[in-house]
Amino acid sequence: MDTAAATAAGAGGPLPQAAATGPAPAGTPHPAPGPLRRAARRLRERSAPLRAPRLDPYWAAALFFVAFAVLAVCRFRTMSNSSWDLGIFEQAIRGYAHFRAPTVDLKGPGTNILGDHFSPVLIVLAPFYRLFPSSLTLLLAQAALFAVSVLPVTRAAARHLGRLPGLALGIAYGTSWGVQKAVDFDFHEIAFALPLIAFALEAVLRGRWTAAVCWAAPLVLVKEDLGVTAAAIGAIVLIRTRRAGPLPIALVVFGLTATALTLGVLIPAFNGSGSYDYWNKLGSDGGADPAIPLDVAVRTTLWVLLPTTGLLALRSPLLLAAAPTLGWRFLSHDPHYWGIDWHYNAILMPVVFLALVDALPRALVSARPWLRSYAHHLPTAALACALALTTTLPLSRLSEATTYRIPPDVPAAERLLARIPDGATVESDIRPLSRLTGRTRVFWSGDTRGLSPDYIAQQRPADRSPRQALADAAARHPRSTYTLLGDSGGLLVFRRTSAR
């Protein structure tokens, strides 16, 4: 018994129950925790391995895969195609999946896609498409490829800057405007380039030169111009090693040679005209400016570097990997390549973020106090900027109920398109493509080159009646007659009844 209790007991009887505030005598057992507390403790103990810092990049990649996939599925269910590219790539992959040439009739009857853009990497998706023959397979594959690129960016950032700054930059990369714009653009072959570039530059940051070369080399199979990007990564390795090693030199030579052969030999060999169709997008086309206007170039470059890296990426040689992509865009007079729309900026995002990861450690130990402070706050600022911009970008639609709601015209449109039999020839514009390219032979509207398709599917024109649209179709195919098969869900479908 303690002294205070003994004094109180001797003075006037037993101590009241409420006054016993001292510690329990030694050996007195503590009350057992309740079942909820025991369950929570067991859950924390069992989930501890899953909360290990080394798994953060994988969780980040998984989170973005779910977000990108949900967005893609919702757009597919609502028939919200933004271009014909999804149909083009489905036709190419469908050819690979059935051990045929990658024929893309949307580019013209019998067109081999290898004569347009050289992207044999698409054959990787052929087994998946054979199992799941739908354009949705391509959209989910793209979501996975974009999400995988989050892994090396987050891992490199955490390794060089710490867990929280690394997570901040990984999430900022996944929500960057360049990646989101690409996710929203149906499907494109550049989806393969993002993880390859990200893993290659992560290997550069780790000093794993062989891995960097191995990750960069397959870029020549993604698109004809990316051989120059592979060569730029080889040059970065040379700069980092400060010696003329055989591997980086081989990568530089391989990348430049592959691009030259692809543009000068391979694409012309598959192209019906014996040339590369996109040379006319470089330089002047007569009426257009010979190159991107200076103010557009400056604005585009600032959009690439400022909201993503606060311009600090300019302090890293890794930024050299962005030079080829920026170069050909700035030399082009095609307005689609300018500005911040479409998917053209996605390739630059892993480059600028990993260049920032490379530049930050040096800035954090700079002799200039303002630079140290700037670098210290930059990961948080980059994340805040990315999240703020997201309110106007595609991922913001995940918080809107209308994103998950199928408009009533979609089932009606699908029922109408289902009346077109498998294997038929169809002339189509953008909206019906995702429901047709997997089971019919589809041509682009107005580009059948003399072939009269069995069916014509098109969006109902706002300024034309079905009868007028039928007359337009008859004018495009004067040797055949067509009748209206259906007008539903905002679509018109005409069926060929005879050929003259």
DRENLUM-556573 format. One line per 3 residues: number of its first residue (from 1); their letters; for each residue x, y, z of C-alpha. Coordinates in pm, 1 decimal. Layout:
% residues N
NUM) A) X Y Z  ... .
END
This chain:
% residues 500
1) MDT) 0.0 0.0 0.0  138.2 344.2 -89.2  197.0 620.3 169.9 .
4) AAA) -93.7 844.6 65.0  -342.2 560.7 92.4  -213.4 454.6 436.2 .
7) TAA) -238.5 809.6 573.8  -593.9 850.3 444.8  -702.7 518.3 590.9 .
10) GAG) -560.6 593.3 934.4  -725.3 936.9 944.3  -1085.3 847.2 889.7 .
13) GPL) -1195.4 512.5 754.8  -1180.4 353.5 416.5  -1071.8 555.3 111.1 .
16) PQA) -1359.8 635.9 -132.5  -1351.5 442.8 -460.8  -1316.7 756.7 -674.9 .
19) AAT) -1004.4 869.8 -490.9  -798.5 563.8 -585.7  -596.6 737.5 -858.0 .
22) GPA) -256.3 582.0 -798.4  -103.0 318.3 -1023.8  -219.5 -39.0 -996.0 .
25) PAG) -6.7 -265.1 -775.7  269.2 -449.7 -952.7  152.0 -772.9 -1106.0 .
28) TPH) -207.7 -656.2 -1157.9  -309.3 -763.7 -1512.2  -426.0 -494.5 -1759.7 .
31) PAP) -773.4 -539.6 -1901.9  -772.8 -730.0 -2229.8  -830.5 -514.9 -2542.7 .
34) GPL) -1168.4 -539.5 -2708.2  -1225.1 -755.3 -3017.0  -1218.5 -455.3 -3252.6 .
37) RRA) -883.8 -336.9 -3119.4  -741.8 -687.5 -3147.3  -863.9 -717.6 -3506.4 .
40) ARR) -718.4 -377.4 -3596.4  -384.0 -470.7 -3443.5  -375.5 -802.0 -3633.0 .
43) LRE) -462.4 -619.8 -3955.8  -179.6 -370.6 -3902.0  66.4 -648.9 -3832.6 .
46) RSA) -35.8 -853.2 -4135.0  -41.8 -554.1 -4371.1  296.0 -422.0 -4257.4 .
49) PLR) 483.1 -592.8 -4545.0  241.8 -434.1 -4794.4  318.9 -89.3 -4653.4 .
52) APR) 692.6 -126.5 -4704.8  847.5 174.2 -4882.9  983.8 -45.6 -5161.6 .
55) LDP) 626.1 -127.7 -5266.2  518.0 235.5 -5301.9  599.6 251.5 -5675.4 .
58) YWA) 396.4 -63.1 -5740.4  96.7 69.2 -5548.2  120.5 397.1 -5738.7 .
61) AAL) 130.2 212.4 -6071.0  -167.7 -2.3 -5968.4  -364.5 306.3 -5864.4 .
64) FFV) -306.9 475.0 -6198.1  -389.6 160.0 -6391.2  -728.0 147.4 -6221.0 .
67) AFA) -789.2 517.0 -6290.1  -678.2 499.9 -6654.0  -867.6 174.8 -6713.3 .
70) VLA) -1192.1 305.1 -6563.8  -1167.7 615.4 -6779.9  -1102.3 405.4 -7089.9 .
73) VCR) -1386.8 163.0 -7018.1  -1631.9 446.5 -6957.6  -1536.6 615.0 -7284.6 .
76) FRT) -1570.4 284.9 -7469.3  -1913.6 212.7 -7320.5  -2038.5 556.0 -7423.7 .
79) MSN) -1888.7 531.9 -7776.4  -1685.0 846.4 -7712.7  -1415.9 791.0 -7974.1 .
82) SSW) -1203.5 1099.5 -8033.4  -1037.0 993.6 -8360.4  -998.4 710.8 -8607.5 .
85) DLG) -670.9 592.3 -8451.9  -839.0 329.0 -8234.6  -989.4 170.7 -8544.9 .
88) IFE) -659.5 192.7 -8733.7  -463.8 13.0 -8464.3  -734.1 -246.7 -8408.5 .
91) QAI) -724.2 -336.5 -8776.7  -343.8 -368.8 -8764.0  -343.0 -581.6 -8448.4 .
94) RGY) -630.8 -792.1 -8580.2  -412.3 -875.2 -8879.3  -121.2 -977.4 -8656.5 .
97) AHF) -354.2 -1181.0 -8433.8  -467.2 -1390.7 -8731.3  -113.9 -1429.4 -8875.8 .
100) RAP) -183.4 -1189.4 -9161.2  -24.2 -866.1 -9273.3  -124.1 -562.6 -9062.5 .
103) TVD) -367.2 -432.7 -9324.1  -544.9 -109.2 -9233.3  -830.1 -47.0 -9476.6 .
106) LKG) -917.0 275.3 -9295.9  -602.6 422.3 -9451.6  -711.6 296.6 -9792.7 .
109) PGT) -811.0 -50.9 -9915.9  -524.1 -294.5 -9864.2  -291.3 -44.2 -9695.1 .
112) NIL) -12.8 -204.3 -9490.5  34.5 -5.0 -9169.1  411.7 -61.1 -9187.8 .
115) GDH) 411.7 165.6 -9492.8  251.4 444.9 -9290.8  417.0 430.9 -8947.8 .
118) FSP) 672.3 163.0 -8862.5  541.1 12.6 -8538.4  602.3 -364.4 -8539.2 .
121) VLI) 588.6 -354.2 -8157.4  209.8 -379.0 -8195.0  250.5 -751.1 -8253.3 .
124) VLA) 301.2 -782.6 -7875.9  -71.5 -719.8 -7829.6  -178.3 -980.6 -8086.2 .
127) PFY) -214.2 -1274.7 -7840.8  -427.8 -1065.8 -7606.5  -643.4 -945.9 -7893.4 .
130) RLF) -686.5 -1301.8 -8019.7  -827.6 -1395.3 -7678.4  -1034.0 -1076.8 -7638.2 .
133) PSS) -1112.5 -941.5 -7988.5  -1232.0 -593.5 -7901.9  -1099.7 -240.8 -7926.7 .
136) LTL) -1141.5 -230.3 -7548.5  -843.5 -468.7 -7529.1  -626.5 -198.5 -7685.6 .
139) LLA) -754.5 66.3 -7446.1  -682.3 -149.5 -7141.2  -337.6 -237.0 -7275.1 .
142) QAA) -262.4 131.6 -7314.2  -381.5 199.7 -6959.3  -145.7 -72.5 -6835.2 .
145) LFA) 151.7 61.1 -7032.8  101.4 415.7 -6909.7  60.3 291.8 -6552.5 .
148) VSV) 375.0 77.9 -6572.6  574.8 389.1 -6661.7  477.2 534.9 -6323.0 .
151) LPV) 680.1 261.6 -6152.1  1033.7 363.1 -6261.3  961.3 733.4 -6219.4 .
154) TRA) 836.2 686.0 -5862.3  1112.1 439.9 -5775.2  1389.0 664.8 -5905.2 .
157) AAR) 1244.5 967.5 -5726.8  1216.3 781.0 -5395.3  1568.9 643.2 -5426.5 .
160) HLG) 1722.8 987.2 -5483.0  1493.9 1210.4 -5275.8  1324.8 998.3 -5009.3 .
163) RLP) 990.4 829.0 -4971.6  750.2 1124.0 -4954.2  913.7 1340.4 -5223.7 .
166) GLA) 936.3 1029.2 -5439.3  566.9 957.4 -5401.4  486.6 1321.5 -5470.8 .
169) LGI) 676.9 1317.9 -5799.3  538.7 977.1 -5896.9  181.7 1095.2 -5850.7 .
172) AYG) 261.7 1425.5 -6022.4  391.0 1228.7 -6320.5  85.3 1002.6 -6337.1 .
175) TSW) -147.6 1302.8 -6325.1  66.0 1520.0 -6554.7  -123.8 1688.2 -6834.6 .
178) GVQ) 79.9 1514.1 -7104.6  -5.9 1167.0 -6975.8  -372.0 1251.5 -6919.8 .
181) KAV) -411.8 1391.9 -7270.1  -268.3 1069.5 -7412.4  -495.5 851.2 -7197.7 .
184) DFD) -791.0 1043.8 -7335.2  -678.7 991.6 -7694.4  -809.9 640.2 -7755.4 .
187) FHE) -502.5 428.3 -7847.5  -164.0 507.6 -7998.0  161.6 318.4 -8040.0 .
190) IAF) 349.8 571.3 -7825.2  199.9 390.3 -7524.6  492.3 147.8 -7557.9 .
193) ALP) 746.1 430.5 -7559.3  662.8 567.9 -7214.6  770.7 264.3 -7007.5 .
196) LIA) 1073.5 200.6 -7230.7  1198.9 557.9 -7191.6  1118.4 565.0 -6820.0 .
199) FAL) 1300.7 238.9 -6744.3  1596.0 342.0 -6962.3  1642.2 675.5 -6786.3 .
202) EAV) 1592.5 516.1 -6444.5  1876.3 278.2 -6532.4  2088.9 578.4 -6630.4 .
205) LRG) 2026.3 735.0 -6289.1  2130.0 409.6 -6120.5  2443.7 379.2 -6330.8 .
208) RWT) 2323.7 55.4 -6489.1  2449.3 126.0 -6839.1  2373.5 -212.7 -6993.6 .
211) AAV) 2015.1 -200.0 -6867.8  1976.2 154.2 -7002.7  2089.3 44.6 -7348.0 .
214) CWA) 1864.6 -263.4 -7343.3  1558.3 -59.9 -7245.2  1625.9 209.3 -7506.9 .
217) APL) 1706.5 -13.7 -7805.8  1346.6 -142.8 -7862.6  1228.8 215.3 -7920.1 .
220) VLV) 1316.1 167.5 -8287.9  1025.5 -81.1 -8306.5  772.9 160.7 -8156.9 .
223) KED) 781.2 438.4 -8417.8  1013.9 534.7 -8697.6  1140.6 856.5 -8536.1 .
226) LGV) 1215.5 706.8 -8193.5  1545.1 561.9 -8308.8  1680.7 914.5 -8269.2 .
229) TAA) 1549.1 918.2 -7911.6  1729.1 588.8 -7848.5  2046.5 747.7 -7987.3 .
232) AIG) 1995.4 1045.6 -7755.3  1977.8 808.9 -7457.1  2302.9 653.8 -7576.6 .
235) AIV) 2455.3 1001.4 -7583.9  2333.2 1059.6 -7227.6  2509.8 741.3 -7116.1 .
238) LIR) 2829.0 867.1 -7281.8  2796.4 1195.8 -7094.9  2737.1 1021.5 -6761.5 .
241) TRR) 3020.5 770.5 -6798.6  3261.7 1029.3 -6943.7  3421.8 764.2 -7156.5 .
244) AGP) 3359.7 616.1 -7498.3  3216.8 281.5 -7392.8  3118.2 34.6 -7665.2 .
247) LPI) 2756.2 -7.9 -7551.7  2645.2 358.2 -7563.3  2832.5 413.9 -7888.9 .
250) ALV) 2659.6 108.4 -8033.4  2321.7 244.6 -7919.3  2386.7 581.5 -8085.1 .
253) VFG) 2487.3 416.9 -8411.4  2204.2 163.8 -8391.6  1937.2 426.4 -8324.6 .
256) LTA) 2044.6 660.0 -8604.3  2095.5 375.9 -8852.1  1759.1 219.7 -8767.9 .
259) TAL) 1581.5 551.1 -8824.2  1758.9 607.9 -9155.4  1680.4 256.5 -9279.9 .
262) TLG) 1320.2 274.6 -9163.2  1251.4 609.2 -9330.1  1455.5 543.8 -9641.7 .
265) VLI) 1400.7 173.4 -9707.7  1144.9 -11.7 -9493.2  850.5 229.0 -9496.4 .
268) PAF) 883.4 304.8 -9871.1  895.8 -70.9 -9937.0  558.4 -121.8 -9765.9 .
271) NGS) 410.1 204.9 -9892.9  218.2 188.8 -10217.6  372.4 514.3 -10339.5 .
274) GSY) 726.9 404.1 -10255.2  789.3 697.0 -10021.1  734.6 822.4 -9667.5 .
277) DYW) 406.4 1013.9 -9654.7  501.4 1241.5 -9366.2  796.4 1422.5 -9522.0 .
280) NKL) 547.1 1684.3 -9639.1  470.8 1773.1 -9277.8  822.2 1910.1 -9234.6 .
283) GSD) 915.4 2250.2 -9373.7  686.9 2464.4 -9583.2  382.9 2330.9 -9764.8 .
286) GGA) 347.6 2643.9 -9973.3  72.2 2829.1 -9791.5  175.7 2751.1 -9435.1 .
289) DPA) 464.4 2879.8 -9231.7  777.6 2668.1 -9278.7  796.3 2584.7 -8909.1 .
292) IPL) 618.0 2632.7 -8581.9  579.8 3004.7 -8494.3  818.8 3124.2 -8225.2 .
295) DVA) 546.7 3219.1 -7976.2  385.1 2875.1 -8008.7  724.3 2709.5 -7964.4 .
298) VRT) 792.0 2906.6 -7647.6  447.5 2839.1 -7500.4  466.5 2468.3 -7578.5 .
301) TLW) 814.2 2436.5 -7428.8  706.6 2620.6 -7114.9  405.2 2391.4 -7079.1 .
304) VLL) 636.2 2091.5 -7105.6  884.4 2220.8 -6846.5  720.1 2470.0 -6611.5 .
307) PTT) 413.8 2304.1 -6450.2  593.2 1969.2 -6439.8  944.0 2055.3 -6319.5 .
310) GLL) 951.3 2426.2 -6241.8  1222.8 2453.6 -6513.2  1471.2 2273.4 -6287.0 .
313) ALR) 1488.9 1984.7 -6536.9  1699.2 2218.5 -6750.9  1987.2 2145.0 -6512.2 .
316) SPL) 2001.5 1777.0 -6614.3  2159.2 1618.5 -6924.0  1871.8 1368.1 -6925.0 .
319) LLA) 1665.5 1638.0 -7092.9  1862.2 1561.2 -7409.5  1623.4 1267.9 -7461.4 .
322) AAP) 1344.0 1518.9 -7528.2  1535.0 1700.5 -7803.0  1438.2 1473.7 -8097.6 .
325) TLG) 1065.4 1486.3 -8024.3  1067.3 1862.1 -7969.1  1284.9 1909.9 -8275.3 .
328) WRF) 1063.6 1742.9 -8533.3  754.5 1901.5 -8384.4  900.8 2249.1 -8407.2 .
331) LSH) 1009.6 2189.7 -8767.4  660.0 2083.9 -8868.3  394.3 2314.2 -9005.4 .
334) DPH) 111.2 2074.9 -8908.4  -99.0 2251.9 -8641.6  -196.4 1918.3 -8483.8 .
337) YWG) 160.0 1886.8 -8354.6  151.0 2225.6 -8186.6  26.0 2316.4 -7842.1 .
340) IDW) -75.5 2084.0 -7560.6  -357.5 1880.0 -7712.5  -359.7 1524.4 -7839.6 .
343) HYN) -102.4 1262.6 -7737.7  215.3 1418.4 -7875.6  349.3 1540.6 -7541.0 .
346) AIL) 321.4 1210.7 -7353.7  666.7 1089.0 -7460.2  819.1 1400.9 -7304.1 .
349) MPV) 668.5 1344.1 -6959.0  897.3 1062.2 -6831.6  1195.3 1253.5 -6970.3 .
352) VFL) 1124.8 1580.1 -6789.7  1027.5 1415.2 -6460.3  1336.9 1194.8 -6448.2 .
355) ALV) 1548.8 1493.4 -6549.0  1399.7 1669.3 -6246.7  1488.7 1370.6 -6026.6 .
358) DAL) 1844.3 1397.4 -6157.0  1867.8 1772.3 -6096.7  1709.4 1794.3 -5750.5 .
361) PRA) 1985.5 1631.1 -5537.2  2245.0 1876.3 -5668.9  2011.7 2170.1 -5618.8 .
364) LVS) 1942.2 2062.4 -5259.7  2311.5 2102.2 -5170.4  2366.1 2417.3 -5373.8 .
367) ARP) 2564.8 2703.8 -5222.9  2274.6 2936.3 -5306.9  2011.2 2935.6 -5029.7 .
370) WLR) 1725.8 3030.9 -5261.2  1799.9 2733.3 -5486.8  1812.3 2493.7 -5191.6 .
373) SYA) 1477.1 2621.8 -5069.0  1328.5 2606.9 -5418.8  1445.7 2248.8 -5468.7 .
376) HHL) 1320.0 2145.4 -5124.9  965.4 2259.9 -5201.8  956.0 2162.1 -5568.7 .
379) PTA) 821.8 1802.2 -5535.2  526.6 1928.2 -5334.0  474.5 2215.8 -5576.1 .
382) ALA) 484.4 1981.5 -5876.8  223.3 1757.3 -5715.1  2.7 2053.4 -5624.7 .
385) CAL) 27.5 2189.8 -5978.0  -57.3 1852.5 -6133.9  -359.0 1806.6 -5907.3 .
388) ALT) -477.8 2161.6 -5973.2  -455.9 2111.7 -6349.7  -636.5 1778.1 -6316.9 .
391) TTL) -958.8 1964.9 -6241.7  -968.4 2054.4 -6613.0  -818.3 1729.6 -6745.5 .
394) PLS) -965.8 1384.0 -6822.6  -913.4 1225.4 -6479.5  -1147.6 1483.8 -6328.2 .
397) RLS) -1432.4 1308.3 -6508.9  -1394.8 1013.7 -6271.9  -1568.3 1225.9 -6007.5 .
400) EAT) -1868.6 1300.0 -6230.6  -2173.9 1074.8 -6226.6  -2234.8 1128.9 -6598.0 .
403) TYR) -1906.3 951.7 -6673.3  -2054.2 619.4 -6560.4  -2396.8 672.4 -6714.5 .
406) IPP) -2461.1 528.3 -7060.2  -2661.9 773.9 -7272.5  -2987.2 625.8 -7403.7 .
409) DVP) -2874.4 666.2 -7764.3  -2578.5 427.0 -7718.9  -2777.5 100.2 -7680.5 .
412) AAE) -2991.5 207.1 -7974.5  -2681.7 274.8 -8184.6  -2529.7 -60.6 -8085.9 .
415) RLL) -2847.0 -247.1 -8180.8  -2845.8 -78.3 -8519.2  -2478.8 -159.1 -8583.2 .
418) ARI) -2538.3 -519.7 -8473.6  -2761.7 -559.9 -8779.7  -2450.2 -534.8 -8997.1 .
421) PDG) -2330.1 -894.8 -9045.1  -1978.9 -1009.3 -8958.4  -1736.0 -995.1 -9248.0 .
424) ATV) -1928.9 -727.7 -9436.8  -1754.5 -433.0 -9599.6  -1848.6 -106.3 -9430.6 .
427) ESD) -1775.3 259.0 -9496.9  -1772.6 444.6 -9165.1  -1685.1 767.0 -8991.0 .
430) IRP) -1547.6 792.1 -8635.7  -1830.7 704.1 -8397.6  -1926.8 353.9 -8523.8 .
433) LSR) -1565.6 235.2 -8559.8  -1518.9 77.0 -8216.4  -1815.8 -154.0 -8279.6 .
436) LTG) -1718.1 -253.3 -8633.1  -1341.8 -287.1 -8683.8  -1322.9 -610.1 -8483.9 .
439) RTR) -1570.0 -804.2 -8701.0  -1607.1 -631.5 -9039.6  -1382.8 -482.2 -9306.7 .
442) VFW) -1408.1 -107.9 -9251.3  -1311.2 174.7 -9487.5  -1293.8 542.3 -9407.7 .
445) SGD) -1586.1 752.3 -9521.7  -1515.0 882.5 -9870.9  -1195.2 678.5 -9918.6 .
448) TRG) -1301.7 340.5 -10055.3  -1118.3 411.8 -10384.6  -1386.0 277.8 -10613.6 .
451) LSP) -1502.1 -10.4 -10394.2  -1873.4 -4.3 -10314.2  -1917.4 -123.0 -9953.7 .
454) DYI) -2201.8 -345.0 -9841.8  -2299.7 -94.4 -9572.8  -2241.3 269.9 -9487.6 .
457) AQQ) -2248.0 368.5 -9118.4  -2217.8 729.9 -9016.1  -2306.1 987.7 -8756.7 .
460) RPA) -2634.0 1155.0 -8844.0  -2537.1 1498.5 -8986.3  -2679.1 1790.9 -8795.2 .
463) DRS) -2758.0 1981.7 -9113.3  -2872.5 1693.4 -9333.6  -3183.4 1477.0 -9328.3 .
466) PRQ) -3152.4 1097.5 -9364.9  -3278.8 1130.9 -9722.0  -3011.6 1390.3 -9801.5 .
469) ALA) -2742.9 1175.8 -9635.7  -2856.5 883.2 -9850.1  -2822.6 1099.5 -10160.4 .
472) DAA) -2468.3 1192.6 -10051.7  -2382.6 824.0 -10013.8  -2524.7 747.0 -10357.1 .
475) ARH) -2312.3 1026.2 -10505.3  -1997.7 870.2 -10356.7  -2087.0 530.5 -10503.7 .
478) PRS) -2267.5 595.9 -10832.0  -2236.5 233.3 -10947.8  -2447.6 104.4 -10655.9 .
481) TYT) -2782.3 177.4 -10498.8  -2840.9 201.6 -10125.2  -3141.5 204.6 -9897.7 .
484) LLG) -3180.5 321.7 -9539.5  -3138.2 25.1 -9303.7  -3188.9 223.2 -8984.6 .
487) DSG) -3180.5 562.4 -8817.3  -3119.8 519.2 -8445.1  -2897.3 641.5 -8163.9 .
490) GLL) -2767.7 931.2 -8368.8  -2641.7 696.4 -8641.4  -2751.5 623.9 -8994.7 .
493) VFR) -2685.8 289.6 -9163.4  -2739.8 237.9 -9535.7  -2742.4 -106.0 -9702.4 .
496) RTS) -2636.2 -171.2 -10059.8  -2924.5 -324.3 -10252.5  -2770.7 -355.1 -10596.9 .
499) AR) -2462.4 -276.0 -10799.9  -2478.1 -133.1 -11147.1 .
END
